[in-house]
């Protein structure tokens, strides 16, 4: 999978404002696509193809365990690759999450919190077993995912394992680029989810029963298999 370099994102991201059209069209009649235009129905020739790399960026994501100080990371990046050009839902494969630093230039040096006495971001792991775009109604999109969160070697607790199940983060068009404050109207997935403790994967029963994960993931740019880089928004495919 080709990782989109943050330096390229900053150089290419621009402010784009386009009017929505066709808001009376029923989403059930269409499939989701990533479109090169901010519109409701993506015109022919404006679809990003299958195999397009997607990299959501979040600045300052937090993981809060009740009774403990919040774990905060300087940033996080969520990778995926579109399985098809259109889908219902539009699934992402080759999923990967990284915490603490972004590709060059780096935004942060590591996570802090009760499980990170020396700021070692390798103590935090998140694995995704699903990641996809969903739509419920016209212009009402979600980033859906499931996975496991692991906090390793927490003092007095051990390893804390939490499950995120069928999380649906609503997508708005209020996102700003993490590296370019002038870039606006980007897709933003607002993640506010309660995680459930697991005793699998070495999870300790001494960890709090639930935890909360907070993050705003912005989609600044995508890259297709031919190396073309540009803006993208969830949209409906013309029938």
C-alpha positions in Angstrom: 0.0 0.0 0.0 1.3 3.4 -0.9 1.3 5.8 2.1 0.4 9.4 1.2 3.1 11.6 2.5 2.0 14.5 4.8 4.3 16.9 3.0 2.4 16.2 -0.2 -0.9 16.6 1.5 0.1 20.0 2.8 1.3 21.2 -0.6 -1.7 20.0 -2.6 -4.7 20.6 -0.3 -6.7 23.7 -1.3 -9.9 25.2 -0.2 -12.8 23.9 -2.2 -16.5 25.0 -1.9 -19.0 23.5 -4.2 -22.8 23.5 -4.1 -24.7 20.3 -3.4 -27.1 19.1 -6.1 -29.9 16.6 -6.4 -30.8 16.4 -2.7 -34.2 14.9 -3.4 -32.6 11.7 -4.8 -33.1 8.6 -2.7 -29.8 7.2 -1.6 -31.2 3.7 -1.6 -31.1 3.8 -5.5 -27.4 4.6 -5.6 -24.1 3.2 -4.4 -21.4 5.1 -2.5 -18.2 6.3 -4.2 -15.4 8.7 -3.5 -15.9 11.7 -5.7 -13.4 14.3 -6.9 -16.2 16.9 -6.4 -18.2 18.0 -3.4 -21.6 17.0 -4.8 -24.5 14.7 -4.0 -24.4 12.8 -7.2 -20.9 12.1 -8.6 -20.8 12.8 -12.4 -19.1 10.4 -14.8 -15.4 10.8 -14.9 -15.1 12.2 -11.3 -15.0 8.9 -9.4 -11.8 7.7 -7.7 -11.0 4.2 -8.9 -10.7 1.0 -7.0 -7.4 0.7 -5.2 -7.4 4.4 -4.2 -5.4 5.0 -1.0 -7.3 6.8 1.8 -5.5 8.3 4.8 -7.6 9.9 7.6 -5.6 12.2 9.9 -6.5 13.1 13.5 -4.8 15.6 15.7 -4.8 15.0 19.4 -7.0 11.9 19.7 -7.8 10.8 23.2 -8.5 7.5 25.0 -10.1 7.9 28.4 -10.3 5.2 31.1 -12.6 6.1 34.0 -10.7 7.1 37.1 -7.5 7.7 35.2 -5.9 10.6 33.3 -6.7 10.5 29.6 -4.2 9.0 27.1 -3.5 11.6 24.5 -1.5 11.2 21.3 -0.2 14.0 19.2 -1.8 12.5 16.1 -3.1 9.4 14.5 -3.4 8.2 10.9 -6.0 5.7 9.6 -5.1 4.0 6.3 -7.3 2.1 3.9 -7.6 1.2 0.2 -10.9 1.2 -1.7 -11.9 -2.3 -2.7 -14.0 -1.1 -5.6 -14.9 2.3 -7.2 -18.5 2.1 -6.0 -20.1 0.0 -3.3 -22.9 -0.3 -0.8 -21.2 0.0 1.5 -17.8 1.2 0.1 -15.3 -1.1 1.8 -11.7 -0.3 2.6 -9.1 -3.1 2.6 -5.4 -3.2 3.7 -6.4 -1.4 6.9 -3.8 0.1 9.2 -3.8 2.6 12.2 -0.8 4.4 13.5 -0.5 6.6 16.6 1.9 9.2 17.8 3.5 10.5 14.6 2.5 11.2 11.0 4.7 10.7 8.0 7.3 13.5 7.4 7.0 16.2 8.7 6.2 14.7 12.1 3.5 16.4 14.2 4.2 14.6 17.4 6.7 12.5 19.3 4.6 10.0 21.3 1.5 9.4 23.4 1.2 10.5 27.1 -0.9 9.1 29.8 -0.9 6.6 32.7 0.2 3.8 30.4 3.0 5.8 28.8 5.4 6.8 31.6 8.1 7.6 29.1 6.0 8.6 26.1 6.3 5.3 24.2 3.6 5.2 21.6 4.2 1.5 20.9 2.2 0.8 24.1 -1.0 1.6 22.2 -2.3 -0.6 19.4 -5.5 -0.5 17.4 -6.4 -3.2 14.9 -9.4 -2.9 12.6 -11.3 -5.9 11.2 -13.7 -3.7 9.2 -13.6 -0.2 7.7 -16.1 1.2 5.3 -18.2 4.2 4.1 -21.9 3.9 4.7 -24.9 6.1 3.8 -28.3 6.3 5.6 -29.9 9.1 3.7 -29.0 11.7 1.0 -25.8 13.5 2.2 -25.8 11.6 5.5 -22.6 9.5 5.4 -20.7 7.5 8.1 -17.3 5.9 8.5 -18.1 2.5 10.0 -15.5 0.3 11.7 -14.9 -2.5 14.3 -11.7 -3.4 16.0 -9.6 -3.8 19.1 -7.7 -1.3 21.2 -4.8 -2.5 23.3 -3.1 -0.5 26.1 0.0 -2.5 27.1 1.7 -2.5 30.5 -0.6 -0.1 32.4 0.7 0.3 36.0 -1.4 -1.8 38.5 -3.7 -2.9 35.7 -1.6 -4.9 33.2 -2.8 -4.9 29.5 -6.2 -3.3 28.9 -8.1 -4.6 25.8 -11.2 -2.9 24.5 -13.6 -3.7 21.7 -15.1 -1.2 19.3 -18.1 -2.8 17.6 -19.9 -1.4 14.6 -18.9 2.2 15.3 -20.6 4.7 13.0 -18.8 8.0 13.0 -20.9 10.7 11.2 -19.1 12.5 8.3 -19.5 16.3 7.9 -17.8 18.7 5.5 -16.3 20.9 8.2 -12.8 19.3 8.3 -9.6 21.3 8.1 -6.3 19.9 7.1 -4.0 19.0 10.0 -1.1 20.6 8.2 -2.8 23.4 6.4 -5.3 25.5 8.4 -6.4 27.2 5.2 -7.8 24.0 3.7 -11.5 23.6 4.6 -14.7 21.8 3.6 -12.9 18.4 3.9 -14.6 15.2 5.1 -14.5 14.9 8.9 -15.4 11.7 10.7 -16.3 12.5 14.3 -15.4 9.5 16.5 -17.0 9.5 20.0 -17.4 5.9 21.1 -17.6 3.9 24.3 -15.3 0.8 24.2 -16.1 -2.4 26.0 -13.4 -4.3 28.1 -12.3 -7.7 26.7 -10.4 -10.4 28.6 -9.2 -11.9 25.3 -5.8 -11.1 23.8 -4.3 -11.0 27.3 -6.8 -8.4 28.5 -6.8 -7.8 32.3 -10.0 -8.0 34.3 -8.6 -5.2 36.5 -9.1 -2.6 33.8 -12.2 -0.4 33.8 -15.2 -2.0 32.2 -15.5 0.7 29.6 -13.3 3.4 28.0 -14.1 6.3 25.7 -12.3 7.1 22.4 -12.5 10.6 21.0 -11.0 11.7 17.7 -11.8 13.8 14.7 -10.4 12.1 11.6 -10.1 14.4 8.5 -9.7 13.1 5.0 -7.3 15.6 3.3 -6.3 13.9 0.1 -6.4 10.5 -1.6 -4.0 8.8 -4.1 -5.1 6.5 -6.9 -3.1 3.5 -8.3 -1.6 5.7 -11.0 -0.2 8.1 -8.4 -2.7 10.9 -9.0 -3.4 12.8 -5.7 -6.4 15.0 -5.0 -9.4 15.8 -2.9 -12.2 13.3 -2.3 -15.7 13.3 -0.7 -18.2 10.4 -0.1 -20.9 10.8 -2.8 -23.6 8.8 -4.5 -22.8 7.2 -7.9 -25.1 8.0 -10.8 -27.3 5.0 -11.7 
